[in-house]
Amino acid sequence: MGPAVAVKYSSAIFLIATIAIVLQVLFNLEAIRYTLYTGEPIYGGIMRLKPGCRSGW
């Protein structure tokens, strides 16, 4: 199926998939580091950041 997709959509789709995989690996590594350092899941840290600082209002 891979060669058929490459012929139909060109090799750009493989570049996009490769970039997505690399970014996912980097995110997972940073999430693991954060969890080991703080002891809380990454989503707890992400939820604490939203909606951000509103001191400029």
mmCIF entry with sequence, helices, sheets and N, C-alpha, C, O atoms, coordinates in Angstrom:
data_MODEL
# 
_entry.id   MODEL 
# 
_entity.id                         1 
_entity.type                       polymer 
_entity.pdbx_number_of_molecules   1 
# 
_entity_poly.entity_id                      1 
_entity_poly.type                           'polypeptide(L)' 
_entity_poly.nstd_linkage                   no 
_entity_poly.nstd_monomer                   no 
_entity_poly.pdbx_seq_one_letter_code       MGPAVAVKYSSAIFLIATIAIVLQVLFNLEAIRYTLYTGEPIYGGIMRLKPGCRSGW 
_entity_poly.pdbx_seq_one_letter_code_can   MGPAVAVKYSSAIFLIATIAIVLQVLFNLEAIRYTLYTGEPIYGGIMRLKPGCRSGW 
_entity_poly.pdbx_strand_id                 A 
# 
loop_
_entity_poly_seq.entity_id 
_entity_poly_seq.num 
_entity_poly_seq.mon_id 
_entity_poly_seq.hetero 
1 1  MET n 
1 2  GLY n 
1 3  PRO n 
1 4  ALA n 
1 5  VAL n 
1 6  ALA n 
1 7  VAL n 
1 8  LYS n 
1 9  TYR n 
1 10 SER n 
1 11 SER n 
1 12 ALA n 
1 13 ILE n 
1 14 PHE n 
1 15 LEU n 
1 16 ILE n 
1 17 ALA n 
1 18 THR n 
1 19 ILE n 
1 20 ALA n 
1 21 ILE n 
1 22 VAL n 
1 23 LEU n 
1 24 GLN n 
1 25 VAL n 
1 26 LEU n 
1 27 PHE n 
1 28 ASN n 
1 29 LEU n 
1 30 GLU n 
1 31 ALA n 
1 32 ILE n 
1 33 ARG n 
1 34 TYR n 
1 35 THR n 
1 36 LEU n 
1 37 TYR n 
1 38 THR n 
1 39 GLY n 
1 40 GLU n 
1 41 PRO n 
1 42 ILE n 
1 43 TYR n 
1 44 GLY n 
1 45 GLY n 
1 46 ILE n 
1 47 MET n 
1 48 ARG n 
1 49 LEU n 
1 50 LYS n 
1 51 PRO n 
1 52 GLY n 
1 53 CYS n 
1 54 ARG n 
1 55 SER n 
1 56 GLY n 
1 57 TRP n 
# 
_struct_asym.id          A 
_struct_asym.entity_id   1 
# 
loop_
_struct_conf.conf_type_id 
_struct_conf.id 
_struct_conf.pdbx_PDB_helix_id 
_struct_conf.beg_label_comp_id 
_struct_conf.beg_label_asym_id 
_struct_conf.beg_label_seq_id 
_struct_conf.pdbx_beg_PDB_ins_code 
_struct_conf.end_label_comp_id 
_struct_conf.end_label_asym_id 
_struct_conf.end_label_seq_id 
_struct_conf.pdbx_end_PDB_ins_code 
_struct_conf.beg_auth_comp_id 
_struct_conf.beg_auth_asym_id 
_struct_conf.beg_auth_seq_id 
_struct_conf.end_auth_comp_id 
_struct_conf.end_auth_asym_id 
_struct_conf.end_auth_seq_id 
_struct_conf.pdbx_PDB_helix_class 
_struct_conf.details 
_struct_conf.pdbx_PDB_helix_length 
HELX_P HELX_P1 AA1 GLY A 2  ? TYR A 9  ? GLY A 2  TYR A 9  1 ? 8  
HELX_P HELX_P2 AA2 ALA A 12 ? THR A 38 ? ALA A 12 THR A 38 1 ? 27 
HELX_P HELX_P3 AA3 ILE A 42 ? LEU A 49 ? ILE A 42 LEU A 49 1 ? 8  
# 
_struct_conf_type.id          HELX_P 
_struct_conf_type.criteria    ? 
_struct_conf_type.reference   ? 
# 
loop_
_atom_site.group_PDB 
_atom_site.id 
_atom_site.type_symbol 
_atom_site.label_atom_id 
_atom_site.label_alt_id 
_atom_site.label_comp_id 
_atom_site.label_asym_id 
_atom_site.label_entity_id 
_atom_site.label_seq_id 
_atom_site.pdbx_PDB_ins_code 
_atom_site.Cartn_x 
_atom_site.Cartn_y 
_atom_site.Cartn_z 
_atom_site.occupancy 
_atom_site.B_iso_or_equiv 
_atom_site.pdbx_formal_charge 
_atom_site.auth_seq_id 
_atom_site.auth_comp_id 
_atom_site.auth_asym_id 
_atom_site.auth_atom_id 
_atom_site.pdbx_PDB_model_num 
ATOM 1   N N  . MET A 1 1  ? 0.821  -1.187 0.000  1.00 0.00 ? 1  MET A N  1 
ATOM 2   C CA . MET A 1 1  ? 0.000  0.000  0.000  1.00 0.00 ? 1  MET A CA 1 
ATOM 3   C C  . MET A 1 1  ? 0.867  1.255  0.000  1.00 0.00 ? 1  MET A C  1 
ATOM 4   O O  . MET A 1 1  ? 0.456  2.283  -0.538 1.00 0.00 ? 1  MET A O  1 
ATOM 5   N N  . GLY A 1 2  ? 2.049  1.191  0.588  1.00 0.00 ? 2  GLY A N  1 
ATOM 6   C CA . GLY A 1 2  ? 2.934  2.354  0.633  1.00 0.00 ? 2  GLY A CA 1 
ATOM 7   C C  . GLY A 1 2  ? 3.325  2.889  -0.735 1.00 0.00 ? 2  GLY A C  1 
ATOM 8   O O  . GLY A 1 2  ? 3.227  4.096  -0.957 1.00 0.00 ? 2  GLY A O  1 
ATOM 9   N N  . PRO A 1 3  ? 3.767  2.040  -1.664 1.00 0.00 ? 3  PRO A N  1 
ATOM 10  C CA . PRO A 1 3  ? 4.108  2.533  -2.996 1.00 0.00 ? 3  PRO A CA 1 
ATOM 11  C C  . PRO A 1 3  ? 2.918  3.125  -3.740 1.00 0.00 ? 3  PRO A C  1 
ATOM 12  O O  . PRO A 1 3  ? 3.073  4.098  -4.477 1.00 0.00 ? 3  PRO A O  1 
ATOM 13  N N  . ALA A 1 4  ? 1.742  2.554  -3.558 1.00 0.00 ? 4  ALA A N  1 
ATOM 14  C CA . ALA A 1 4  ? 0.554  3.102  -4.226 1.00 0.00 ? 4  ALA A CA 1 
ATOM 15  C C  . ALA A 1 4  ? 0.239  4.502  -3.706 1.00 0.00 ? 4  ALA A C  1 
ATOM 16  O O  . ALA A 1 4  ? -0.141 5.382  -4.479 1.00 0.00 ? 4  ALA A O  1 
ATOM 17  N N  . VAL A 1 5  ? 0.394  4.707  -2.411 1.00 0.00 ? 5  VAL A N  1 
ATOM 18  C CA . VAL A 1 5  ? 0.165  6.031  -1.836 1.00 0.00 ? 5  VAL A CA 1 
ATOM 19  C C  . VAL A 1 5  ? 1.217  7.011  -2.341 1.00 0.00 ? 5  VAL A C  1 
ATOM 20  O O  . VAL A 1 5  ? 0.906  8.168  -2.625 1.00 0.00 ? 5  VAL A O  1 
ATOM 21  N N  . ALA A 1 6  ? 2.465  6.550  -2.452 1.00 0.00 ? 6  ALA A N  1 
ATOM 22  C CA . ALA A 1 6  ? 3.533  7.420  -2.939 1.00 0.00 ? 6  ALA A CA 1 
ATOM 23  C C  . ALA A 1 6  ? 3.294  7.839  -4.382 1.00 0.00 ? 6  ALA A C  1 
ATOM 24  O O  . ALA A 1 6  ? 3.573  8.980  -4.749 1.00 0.00 ? 6  ALA A O  1 
ATOM 25  N N  . VAL A 1 7  ? 2.782  6.932  -5.200 1.00 0.00 ? 7  VAL A N  1 
ATOM 26  C CA . VAL A 1 7  ? 2.504  7.280  -6.587 1.00 0.00 ? 7  VAL A CA 1 
ATOM 27  C C  . VAL A 1 7  ? 1.331  8.240  -6.670 1.00 0.00 ? 7  VAL A C  1 
ATOM 28  O O  . VAL A 1 7  ? 1.354  9.182  -7.461 1.00 0.00 ? 7  VAL A O  1 
ATOM 29  N N  . LYS A 1 8  ? 0.314  8.012  -5.865 1.00 0.00 ? 8  LYS A N  1 
ATOM 30  C CA . LYS A 1 8  ? -0.891 8.829  -5.955 1.00 0.00 ? 8  LYS A CA 1 
ATOM 31  C C  . LYS A 1 8  ? -0.710 10.214 -5.341 1.00 0.00 ? 8  LYS A C  1 
ATOM 32  O O  . LYS A 1 8  ? -1.162 11.207 -5.910 1.00 0.00 ? 8  LYS A O  1 
ATOM 33  N N  . TYR A 1 9  ? -0.056 10.287 -4.189 1.00 0.00 ? 9  TYR A N  1 
ATOM 34  C CA . TYR A 1 9  ? 0.035  11.553 -3.455 1.00 0.00 ? 9  TYR A CA 1 
ATOM 35  C C  . TYR A 1 9  ? 1.443  12.130 -3.412 1.00 0.00 ? 9  TYR A C  1 
ATOM 36  O O  . TYR A 1 9  ? 1.664  13.147 -2.754 1.00 0.00 ? 9  TYR A O  1 
ATOM 37  N N  . SER A 1 10 ? 2.365  11.531 -4.071 1.00 0.00 ? 10 SER A N  1 
ATOM 38  C CA . SER A 1 10 ? 3.782  11.911 -4.102 1.00 0.00 ? 10 SER A CA 1 
ATOM 39  C C  . SER A 1 10 ? 4.455  11.616 -2.767 1.00 0.00 ? 10 SER A C  1 
ATOM 40  O O  . SER A 1 10 ? 3.812  11.167 -1.818 1.00 0.00 ? 10 SER A O  1 
ATOM 41  N N  . SER A 1 11 ? 5.710  11.866 -2.713 1.00 0.00 ? 11 SER A N  1 
ATOM 42  C CA . SER A 1 11 ? 6.464  11.531 -1.501 1.00 0.00 ? 11 SER A CA 1 
ATOM 43  C C  . SER A 1 11 ? 6.274  12.553 -0.388 1.00 0.00 ? 11 SER A C  1 
ATOM 44  O O  . SER A 1 11 ? 6.819  12.380 0.702  1.00 0.00 ? 11 SER A O  1 
ATOM 45  N N  . ALA A 1 12 ? 5.511  13.614 -0.641 1.00 0.00 ? 12 ALA A N  1 
ATOM 46  C CA . ALA A 1 12 ? 5.287  14.638 0.391  1.00 0.00 ? 12 ALA A CA 1 
ATOM 47  C C  . ALA A 1 12 ? 4.549  14.057 1.595  1.00 0.00 ? 12 ALA A C  1 
ATOM 48  O O  . ALA A 1 12 ? 4.782  14.473 2.730  1.00 0.00 ? 12 ALA A O  1 
ATOM 49  N N  . ILE A 1 13 ? 3.663  13.098 1.345  1.00 0.00 ? 13 ILE A N  1 
ATOM 50  C CA . ILE A 1 13 ? 2.928  12.518 2.474  1.00 0.00 ? 13 ILE A CA 1 
ATOM 51  C C  . ILE A 1 13 ? 3.863  11.760 3.406  1.00 0.00 ? 13 ILE A C  1 
ATOM 52  O O  . ILE A 1 13 ? 3.632  11.720 4.615  1.00 0.00 ? 13 ILE A O  1 
ATOM 53  N N  . PHE A 1 14 ? 4.903  11.166 2.868  1.00 0.00 ? 14 PHE A N  1 
ATOM 54  C CA . PHE A 1 14 ? 5.873  10.477 3.721  1.00 0.00 ? 14 PHE A CA 1 
ATOM 55  C C  . PHE A 1 14 ? 6.691  11.473 4.532  1.00 0.00 ? 14 PHE A C  1 
ATOM 56  O O  . PHE A 1 14 ? 7.063  11.195 5.672  1.00 0.00 ? 14 PHE A O  1 
ATOM 57  N N  . LEU A 1 15 ? 6.972  12.633 3.944  1.00 0.00 ? 15 LEU A N  1 
ATOM 58  C CA . LEU A 1 15 ? 7.679  13.677 4.686  1.00 0.00 ? 15 LEU A CA 1 
ATOM 59  C C  . LEU A 1 15 ? 6.815  14.171 5.842  1.00 0.00 ? 15 LEU A C  1 
ATOM 60  O O  . LEU A 1 15 ? 7.316  14.360 6.950  1.00 0.00 ? 15 LEU A O  1 
ATOM 61  N N  . ILE A 1 16 ? 5.549  14.377 5.600  1.00 0.00 ? 16 ILE A N  1 
ATOM 62  C CA . ILE A 1 16 ? 4.642  14.827 6.657  1.00 0.00 ? 16 ILE A CA 1 
ATOM 63  C C  . ILE A 1 16 ? 4.547  13.789 7.767  1.00 0.00 ? 16 ILE A C  1 
ATOM 64  O O  . ILE A 1 16 ? 4.561  14.132 8.949  1.00 0.00 ? 16 ILE A O  1 
ATOM 65  N N  . ALA A 1 17 ? 4.450  12.520 7.384  1.00 0.00 ? 17 ALA A N  1 
ATOM 66  C CA . ALA A 1 17 ? 4.375  11.456 8.388  1.00 0.00 ? 17 ALA A CA 1 
ATOM 67  C C  . ALA A 1 17 ? 5.663  11.379 9.202  1.00 0.00 ? 17 ALA A C  1 
ATOM 68  O O  . ALA A 1 17 ? 5.619  11.185 10.417 1.00 0.00 ? 17 ALA A O  1 
ATOM 69  N N  . THR A 1 18 ? 6.796  11.527 8.548  1.00 0.00 ? 18 THR A N  1 
ATOM 70  C CA . THR A 1 18 ? 8.074  11.486 9.258  1.00 0.00 ? 18 THR A CA 1 
ATOM 71  C C  . THR A 1 18 ? 8.195  12.631 10.250 1.00 0.00 ? 18 THR A C  1 
ATOM 72  O O  . THR A 1 18 ? 8.647  12.431 11.378 1.00 0.00 ? 18 THR A O  1 
ATOM 73  N N  . ILE A 1 19 ? 7.801  13.812 9.845  1.00 0.00 ? 19 ILE A N  1 
ATOM 74  C CA . ILE A 1 19 ? 7.854  14.968 10.740 1.00 0.00 ? 19 ILE A CA 1 
ATOM 75  C C  . ILE A 1 19 ? 6.916  14.768 11.926 1.00 0.00 ? 19 ILE A C  1 
ATOM 76  O O  . ILE A 1 19 ? 7.269  15.089 13.061 1.00 0.00 ? 19 ILE A O  1 
ATOM 77  N N  . ALA A 1 20 ? 5.719  14.237 11.664 1.00 0.00 ? 20 ALA A N  1 
ATOM 78  C CA . ALA A 1 20 ? 4.762  13.993 12.749 1.00 0.00 ? 20 ALA A CA 1 
ATOM 79  C C  . ALA A 1 20 ? 5.295  12.970 13.748 1.00 0.00 ? 20 ALA A C  1 
ATOM 80  O O  . ALA A 1 20 ? 5.117  13.124 14.956 1.00 0.00 ? 20 ALA A O  1 
ATOM 81  N N  . ILE A 1 21 ? 5.944  11.934 13.243 1.00 0.00 ? 21 ILE A N  1 
ATOM 82  C CA . ILE A 1 21 ? 6.506  10.908 14.136 1.00 0.00 ? 21 ILE A CA 1 
ATOM 83  C C  . ILE A 1 21 ? 7.619  11.490 14.994 1.00 0.00 ? 21 ILE A C  1 
ATOM 84  O O  . ILE A 1 21 ? 7.685  11.218 16.193 1.00 0.00 ? 21 ILE A O  1 
ATOM 85  N N  . VAL A 1 22 ? 8.486  12.281 14.395 1.00 0.00 ? 22 VAL A N  1 
ATOM 86  C CA . VAL A 1 22 ? 9.597  12.886 15.148 1.00 0.00 ? 22 VAL A CA 1 
ATOM 87  C C  . VAL A 1 22 ? 9.059  13.829 16.222 1.00 0.00 ? 22 VAL A C  1 
ATOM 88  O O  . VAL A 1 22 ? 9.546  13.818 17.353 1.00 0.00 ? 22 VAL A O  1 
ATOM 89  N N  . LEU A 1 23 ? 8.069  14.637 15.882 1.00 0.00 ? 23 LEU A N  1 
ATOM 90  C CA . LEU A 1 23 ? 7.502  15.548 16.869 1.00 0.00 ? 23 LEU A CA 1 
ATOM 91  C C  . LEU A 1 23 ? 6.806  14.792 18.002 1.00 0.00 ? 23 LEU A C  1 
ATOM 92  O O  . LEU A 1 23 ? 6.870  15.213 19.157 1.00 0.00 ? 23 LEU A O  1 
ATOM 93  N N  . GLN A 1 24 ? 6.152  13.696 17.683 1.00 0.00 ? 24 GLN A N  1 
ATOM 94  C CA . GLN A 1 24 ? 5.500  12.888 18.714 1.00 0.00 ? 24 GLN A CA 1 
ATOM 95  C C  . GLN A 1 24 ? 6.530  12.265 19.653 1.00 0.00 ? 24 GLN A C  1 
ATOM 96  O O  . GLN A 1 24 ? 6.311  12.207 20.863 1.00 0.00 ? 24 GLN A O  1 
ATOM 97  N N  . VAL A 1 25 ? 7.637  11.806 19.111 1.00 0.00 ? 25 VAL A N  1 
ATOM 98  C CA . VAL A 1 25 ? 8.696  11.233 19.946 1.00 0.00 ? 25 VAL A CA 1 
ATOM 99  C C  . VAL A 1 25 ? 9.270  12.294 20.877 1.00 0.00 ? 25 VAL A C  1 
ATOM 100 O O  . VAL A 1 25 ? 9.483  12.030 22.061 1.00 0.00 ? 25 VAL A O  1 
ATOM 101 N N  . LEU A 1 26 ? 9.521  13.489 20.355 1.00 0.00 ? 26 LEU A N  1 
ATOM 102 C CA . LEU A 1 26 ? 10.049 14.562 21.198 1.00 0.00 ? 26 LEU A CA 1 
ATOM 103 C C  . LEU A 1 26 ? 9.072  14.942 22.305 1.00 0.00 ? 26 LEU A C  1 
ATOM 104 O O  . LEU A 1 26 ? 9.474  15.149 23.450 1.00 0.00 ? 26 LEU A O  1 
ATOM 105 N N  . PHE A 1 27 ? 7.790  15.034 21.964 1.00 0.00 ? 27 PHE A N  1 
ATOM 106 C CA . PHE A 1 27 ? 6.794  15.355 22.986 1.00 0.00 ? 27 PHE A CA 1 
ATOM 107 C C  . PHE A 1 27 ? 6.747  14.277 24.063 1.00 0.00 ? 27 PHE A C  1 
ATOM 108 O O  . PHE A 1 27 ? 6.678  14.588 25.252 1.00 0.00 ? 27 PHE A O  1 
ATOM 109 N N  . ASN A 1 28 ? 6.786  13.015 23.655 1.00 0.00 ? 28 ASN A N  1 
ATOM 110 C CA . ASN A 1 28 ? 6.731  11.923 24.624 1.00 0.00 ? 28 ASN A CA 1 
ATOM 111 C C  . ASN A 1 28 ? 7.949  11.927 25.542 1.00 0.00 ? 28 ASN A C  1 
ATOM 112 O O  . ASN A 1 28 ? 7.820  11.682 26.741 1.00 0.00 ? 28 ASN A O  1 
ATOM 113 N N  . LEU A 1 29 ? 9.119  12.200 24.995 1.00 0.00 ? 29 LEU A N  1 
ATOM 114 C CA . LEU A 1 29 ? 10.324 12.262 25.828 1.00 0.00 ? 29 LEU A CA 1 
ATOM 115 C C  . LEU A 1 29 ? 10.233 13.393 26.848 1.00 0.00 ? 29 LEU A C  1 
ATOM 116 O O  . LEU A 1 29 ? 10.596 13.212 28.010 1.00 0.00 ? 29 LEU A O  1 
ATOM 117 N N  . GLU A 1 30 ? 9.753  14.551 26.421 1.00 0.00 ? 30 GLU A N  1 
ATOM 118 C CA . GLU A 1 30 ? 9.620  15.670 27.348 1.00 0.00 ? 30 GLU A CA 1 
ATOM 119 C C  . GLU A 1 30 ? 8.531  15.393 28.384 1.00 0.00 ? 30 GLU A C  1 
ATOM 120 O O  . GLU A 1 30 ? 8.663  15.802 29.538 1.00 0.00 ? 30 GLU A O  1 
ATOM 121 N N  . ALA A 1 31 ? 7.470  14.713 27.992 1.00 0.00 ? 31 ALA A N  1 
ATOM 122 C CA . ALA A 1 31 ? 6.420  14.364 28.950 1.00 0.00 ? 31 ALA A CA 1 
ATOM 123 C C  . ALA A 1 31 ? 6.951  13.402 30.004 1.00 0.00 ? 31 ALA A C  1 
ATOM 124 O O  . ALA A 1 31 ? 6.616  13.522 31.182 1.00 0.00 ? 31 ALA A O  1 
ATOM 125 N N  . ILE A 1 32 ? 7.768  12.461 29.589 1.00 0.00 ? 32 ILE A N  1 
ATOM 126 C CA . ILE A 1 32 ? 8.373  11.517 30.536 1.00 0.00 ? 32 ILE A CA 1 
ATOM 127 C C  . ILE A 1 32 ? 9.296  12.255 31.499 1.00 0.00 ? 32 ILE A C  1 
ATOM 128 O O  . ILE A 1 32 ? 9.277  11.998 32.703 1.00 0.00 ? 32 ILE A O  1 
ATOM 129 N N  . ARG A 1 33 ? 10.098 13.166 30.972 1.00 0.00 ? 33 ARG A N  1 
ATOM 130 C CA . ARG A 1 33 ? 11.003 13.939 31.840 1.00 0.00 ? 33 ARG A CA 1 
ATOM 131 C C  . ARG A 1 33 ? 10.226 14.776 32.844 1.00 0.00 ? 33 ARG A C  1 
ATOM 132 O O  . ARG A 1 33 ? 10.589 14.844 34.018 1.00 0.00 ? 33 ARG A O  1 
ATOM 133 N N  . TYR A 1 34 ? 9.150  15.418 32.375 1.00 0.00 ? 34 TYR A N  1 
ATOM 134 C CA . TYR A 1 34 ? 8.336  16.237 33.270 1.00 0.00 ? 34 TYR A CA 1 
ATOM 135 C C  . TYR A 1 34 ? 7.713  15.388 34.370 1.00 0.00 ? 34 TYR A C  1 
ATOM 136 O O  . TYR A 1 34 ? 7.706  15.784 35.536 1.00 0.00 ? 34 TYR A O  1 
ATOM 137 N N  . THR A 1 35 ? 7.194  14.231 34.005 1.00 0.00 ? 35 THR A N  1 
ATOM 138 C CA . THR A 1 35 ? 6.561  13.355 34.987 1.00 0.00 ? 35 THR A CA 1 
ATOM 139 C C  . THR A 1 35 ? 7.566  12.854 36.003 1.00 0.00 ? 35 THR A C  1 
ATOM 140 O O  . THR A 1 35 ? 7.263  12.800 37.195 1.00 0.00 ? 35 THR A O  1 
ATOM 141 N N  . LEU A 1 36 ? 8.754  12.485 35.558 1.00 0.00 ? 36 LEU A N  1 
ATOM 142 C CA . LEU A 1 36 ? 9.774  12.015 36.504 1.00 0.00 ? 36 LEU A CA 1 
ATOM 143 C C  . LEU A 1 36 ? 10.246 13.137 37.422 1.00 0.00 ? 36 LEU A C  1 
ATOM 144 O O  . LEU A 1 36 ? 10.543 12.892 38.592 1.00 0.00 ? 36 LEU A O  1 
ATOM 145 N N  . TYR A 1 37 ? 10.318 14.365 36.909 1.00 0.00 ? 37 TYR A N  1 
ATOM 146 C CA . TYR A 1 37 ? 10.808 15.483 37.707 1.00 0.00 ? 37 TYR A CA 1 
ATOM 147 C C  . TYR A 1 37 ? 9.776  15.961 38.722 1.00 0.00 ? 37 TYR A C  1 
ATOM 148 O O  . TYR A 1 37 ? 10.115 16.224 39.875 1.00 0.00 ? 37 TYR A O  1 
ATOM 149 N N  . THR A 1 38 ? 8.499  16.075 38.293 1.00 0.00 ? 38 THR A N  1 
ATOM 150 C CA . THR A 1 38 ? 7.492  16.653 39.173 1.00 0.00 ? 38 THR A CA 1 
ATOM 151 C C  . THR A 1 38 ? 6.614  15.614 39.861 1.00 0.00 ? 38 THR A C  1 
ATOM 152 O O  . THR A 1 38 ? 6.053  15.890 40.922 1.00 0.00 ? 38 THR A O  1 
ATOM 153 N N  . GLY A 1 39 ? 6.486  14.428 39.278 1.00 0.00 ? 39 GLY A N  1 
ATOM 154 C CA . GLY A 1 39 ? 5.635  13.414 39.855 1.00 0.00 ? 39 GLY A CA 1 
ATOM 155 C C  . GLY A 1 39 ? 4.175  13.530 39.468 1.00 0.00 ? 39 GLY A C  1 
ATOM 156 O O  . GLY A 1 39 ? 3.342  12.780 39.977 1.00 0.00 ? 39 GLY A O  1 
ATOM 157 N N  . GLU A 1 40 ? 3.845  14.455 38.577 1.00 0.00 ? 40 GLU A N  1 
ATOM 158 C CA . GLU A 1 40 ? 2.469  14.585 38.119 1.00 0.00 ? 40 GLU A CA 1 
ATOM 159 C C  . GLU A 1 40 ? 2.407  14.334 36.613 1.00 0.00 ? 40 GLU A C  1 
ATOM 160 O O  . GLU A 1 40 ? 3.407  14.510 35.917 1.00 0.00 ? 40 GLU A O  1 
ATOM 161 N N  . PRO A 1 41 ? 1.255  13.929 36.109 1.00 0.00 ? 41 PRO A N  1 
ATOM 162 C CA . PRO A 1 41 ? 1.134  13.695 34.672 1.00 0.00 ? 41 PRO A CA 1 
ATOM 163 C C  . PRO A 1 41 ? 1.313  14.989 33.881 1.00 0.00 ? 41 PRO A C  1 
ATOM 164 O O  . PRO A 1 41 ? 1.116  16.084 34.409 1.00 0.00 ? 41 PRO A O  1 
ATOM 165 N N  . ILE A 1 42 ? 1.684  14.853 32.629 1.00 0.00 ? 42 ILE A N  1 
ATOM 166 C CA . ILE A 1 42 ? 1.936  16.031 31.790 1.00 0.00 ? 42 ILE A CA 1 
ATOM 167 C C  . ILE A 1 42 ? 0.679  16.859 31.617 1.00 0.00 ? 42 ILE A C  1 
ATOM 168 O O  . ILE A 1 42 ? 0.757  18.083 31.509 1.00 0.00 ? 42 ILE A O  1 
ATOM 169 N N  . TYR A 1 43 ? -0.491 16.210 31.587 1.00 0.00 ? 43 TYR A N  1 
ATOM 170 C CA . TYR A 1 43 ? -1.729 16.961 31.374 1.00 0.00 ? 43 TYR A CA 1 
ATOM 171 C C  . TYR A 1 43 ? -2.041 17.875 32.549 1.00 0.00 ? 43 TYR A C  1 
ATOM 172 O O  . TYR A 1 43 ? -2.681 18.912 32.375 1.00 0.00 ? 43 TYR A O  1 
ATOM 173 N N  . GLY A 1 44 ? -1.601 17.507 33.728 1.00 0.00 ? 44 GLY A N  1 
ATOM 174 C CA . GLY A 1 44 ? -1.761 18.401 34.871 1.00 0.00 ? 44 GLY A CA 1 
ATOM 175 C C  . GLY A 1 44 ? -0.973 19.678 34.694 1.00 0.00 ? 44 GLY A C  1 
ATOM 176 O O  . GLY A 1 44 ? -1.458 20.763 35.014 1.00 0.00 ? 44 GLY A O  1 
ATOM 177 N N  . GLY A 1 45 ? 0.242  19.556 34.186 1.00 0.00 ? 45 GLY A N  1 
ATOM 178 C CA . GLY A 1 45 ? 1.054  20.737 33.923 1.00 0.00 ? 45 GLY A CA 1 
ATOM 179 C C  . GLY A 1 45 ? 0.518  21.577 32.790 1.00 0.00 ? 45 GLY A C  1 
ATOM 180 O O  . GLY A 1 45 ? 0.565  22.806 32.852 1.00 0.00 ? 45 GLY A O  1 
ATOM 181 N N  . ILE A 1 46 ? 0.009  20.932 31.754 1.00 0.00 ? 46 ILE A N  1 
ATOM 182 C CA . ILE A 1 46 ? -0.546 21.676 30.617 1.00 0.00 ? 46 ILE A CA 1 
ATOM 183 C C  . ILE A 1 46 ? -1.806 22.419 31.039 1.00 0.00 ? 46 ILE A C  1 
ATOM 184 O O  . ILE A 1 46 ? -2.003 23.573 30.658 1.00 0.00 ? 46 ILE A O  1 
ATOM 185 N N  . MET A 1 47 ? -2.659 21.768 31.823 1.00 0.00 ? 47 MET A N  1 
ATOM 186 C CA . MET A 1 47 ? -3.889 22.422 32.247 1.00 0.00 ? 47 MET A CA 1 
ATOM 187 C C  . MET A 1 47 ? -3.608 23.603 33.171 1.00 0.00 ? 47 MET A C  1 
ATOM 188 O O  . MET A 1 47 ? -4.399 24.545 33.216 1.00 0.00 ? 47 MET A O  1 
ATOM 189 N N  . ARG A 1 48 ? -2.507 23.573 33.904 1.00 0.00 ? 48 ARG A N  1 
ATOM 190 C CA . ARG A 1 48 ? -2.155 24.684 34.770 1.00 0.00 ? 48 ARG A CA 1 
ATOM 191 C C  . ARG A 1 48 ? -1.726 25.908 33.971 1.00 0.00 ? 48 ARG A C  1 
ATOM 192 O O  . ARG A 1 48 ? -1.821 27.030 34.469 1.00 0.00 ? 48 ARG A O  1 
ATOM 193 N N  . LEU A 1 49 ? -1.261 25.716 32.751 1.00 0.00 ? 49 LEU A N  1 
ATOM 194 C CA . LEU A 1 49 ? -0.813 26.829 31.922 1.00 0.00 ? 49 LEU A CA 1 
ATOM 195 C C  . LEU A 1 49 ? -1.962 27.580 31.264 1.00 0.00 ? 49 LEU A C  1 
ATOM 196 O O  . LEU A 1 49 ? -1.826 28.767 30.964 1.00 0.00 ? 49 LEU A O  1 
ATOM 197 N N  . LYS A 1 50 ? -3.073 26.927 31.035 1.00 0.00 ? 50 LYS A N  1 
ATOM 198 C CA . LYS A 1 50 ? -4.178 27.561 30.325 1.00 0.00 ? 50 LYS A CA 1 
ATOM 199 C C  . LYS A 1 50 ? -5.052 28.315 31.310 1.00 0.00 ? 50 LYS A C  1 
ATOM 200 O O  . LYS A 1 50 ? -5.241 27.797 32.410 1.00 0.00 ? 50 LYS A O  1 
ATOM 201 N N  . PRO A 1 51 ? -5.579 29.432 31.040 1.00 0.00 ? 51 PRO A N  1 
ATOM 202 C CA . PRO A 1 51 ? -5.503 30.257 29.857 1.00 0.00 ? 51 PRO A CA 1 
ATOM 203 C C  . PRO A 1 51 ? -4.300 31.182 29.831 1.00 0.00 ? 51 PRO A C  1 
ATOM 204 O O  . PRO A 1 51 ? -4.198 32.024 28.939 1.00 0.00 ? 51 PRO A O  1 
ATOM 205 N N  . GLY A 1 52 ? -3.408 31.054 30.761 1.00 0.00 ? 52 GLY A N  1 
ATOM 206 C CA . GLY A 1 52 ? -2.207 31.873 30.763 1.00 0.00 ? 52 GLY A CA 1 
ATOM 207 C C  . GLY A 1 52 ? -2.328 33.068 31.695 1.00 0.00 ? 52 GLY A C  1 
ATOM 208 O O  . GLY A 1 52 ? -3.333 33.251 32.383 1.00 0.00 ? 52 GLY A O  1 
ATOM 209 N N  . CYS A 1 53 ? -1.295 33.860 31.697 1.00 0.00 ? 53 CYS A N  1 
ATOM 210 C CA . CYS A 1 53 ? -1.245 35.037 32.571 1.00 0.00 ? 53 CYS A CA 1 
ATOM 211 C C  . CYS A 1 53 ? -2.170 36.129 32.039 1.00 0.00 ? 53 CYS A C  1 
ATOM 212 O O  . CYS A 1 53 ? -2.123 36.466 30.856 1.00 0.00 ? 53 CYS A O  1 
ATOM 213 N N  . ARG A 1 54 ? -2.990 36.669 32.896 1.00 0.00 ? 54 ARG A N  1 
ATOM 214 C CA . ARG A 1 54 ? -3.901 37.740 32.495 1.00 0.00 ? 54 ARG A CA 1 
ATOM 215 C C  . ARG A 1 54 ? -3.563 39.033 33.230 1.00 0.00 ? 54 ARG A C  1 
ATOM 216 O O  . ARG A 1 54 ? -4.430 39.889 33.401 1.00 0.00 ? 54 ARG A O  1 
ATOM 217 N N  . SER A 1 55 ? -2.327 39.183 33.663 1.00 0.00 ? 55 SER A N  1 
ATOM 218 C CA . SER A 1 55 ? -1.954 40.368 34.441 1.00 0.00 ? 55 SER A CA 1 
ATOM 219 C C  . SER A 1 55 ? -1.888 41.623 33.581 1.00 0.00 ? 55 SER A C  1 
ATOM 220 O O  . SER A 1 55 ? -1.891 42.730 34.119 1.00 0.00 ? 55 SER A O  1 
ATOM 221 N N  . GLY A 1 56 ? -1.829 41.480 32.246 1.00 0.00 ? 56 GLY A N  1 
ATOM 222 C CA . GLY A 1 56 ? -1.746 42.640 31.365 1.00 0.00 ? 56 GLY A CA 1 
ATOM 223 C C  . GLY A 1 56 ? -3.068 43.329 31.129 1.00 0.00 ? 56 GLY A C  1 
ATOM 224 O O  . GLY A 1 56 ? -3.098 44.380 30.489 1.00 0.00 ? 56 GLY A O  1 
ATOM 225 N N  . TRP A 1 57 ? -4.161 42.777 31.619 1.00 0.00 ? 57 TRP A N  1 
ATOM 226 C CA . TRP A 1 57 ? -5.480 43.378 31.371 1.00 0.00 ? 57 TRP A CA 1 
ATOM 227 C C  . TRP A 1 57 ? -5.733 44.506 32.273 1.00 0.00 ? 57 TRP A C  1 
ATOM 228 O O  . TRP A 1 57 ? -6.794 45.127 32.202 1.00 0.00 ? 57 TRP A O  1 
# 
